């Protein structure tokens, strides 16, 4: 039979290893990053398609392409 102190030490070492194990974390982080990127893209799409923003961007491009004179 194992010494109770050794068994507790082994159990504690295993618990520490489990709390530090990051296997699978990259998949979760990747999924969260993908969701955040999609949400940001959707927000940007809504903002750019707003009439006020579209008019401002159109005016900016027209001024940039008009020769100075």
C-alpha positions in Angstrom: 0.0 0.0 0.0 1.2 3.5 -0.8 2.1 6.0 1.8 -0.8 8.5 2.2 1.6 11.4 2.0 2.9 10.1 -1.3 -0.7 9.6 -2.6 -1.6 13.1 -1.7 1.5 14.5 -3.3 0.8 12.6 -6.5 -2.8 13.8 -6.5 -1.7 17.4 -6.0 0.9 17.1 -8.8 -1.8 15.7 -11.1 -4.3 18.5 -10.2 -1.6 21.1 -10.9 -0.8 19.5 -14.2 -4.5 19.5 -15.1 -4.9 23.2 -14.3 -1.9 24.0 -16.5 -2.9 21.8 -19.4 -3.9 24.0 -22.3 -4.6 21.3 -24.8 -7.6 22.4 -26.9 -7.3 26.0 -25.9 -6.0 27.0 -29.3 -9.2 25.7 -30.9 -11.4 27.7 -28.5 -9.3 30.8 -28.9 -9.4 30.4 -32.7 -13.2 30.1 -32.6 -13.6 33.2 -30.4 -11.3 35.2 -32.7 -13.2 34.1 -35.7 -16.5 35.1 -34.1 -15.0 38.5 -33.1 -13.7 39.1 -36.6 -17.0 38.2 -38.2 -18.8 40.6 -35.8 -16.4 43.4 -36.5 -16.8 42.8 -40.3 -20.6 43.0 -39.9 -20.4 46.2 -37.9 -18.0 47.7 -40.5 -20.3 46.7 -43.3 -23.3 48.4 -41.6 -21.3 51.6 -40.9 -19.8 51.9 -44.4 -23.2 51.3 -46.0 -24.9 54.1 -44.0 -25.9 56.9 -46.3 -23.9 59.6 -44.5 -20.7 57.6 -44.5 -21.2 56.5 -48.1 -21.6 60.2 -49.1 -18.6 61.2 -47.2 -16.5 58.5 -48.8 -17.7 59.3 -52.3 -16.9 63.0 -51.8 -13.4 62.1 -50.5 -12.7 59.8 -53.4 -14.0 62.4 -55.9 -11.8 65.2 -54.4 -8.8 62.8 -54.4 -9.3 62.0 -58.1 -10.1 65.6 -59.3 -7.0 67.3 -60.6 -5.9 70.4 -58.7 -6.3 73.5 -60.7 
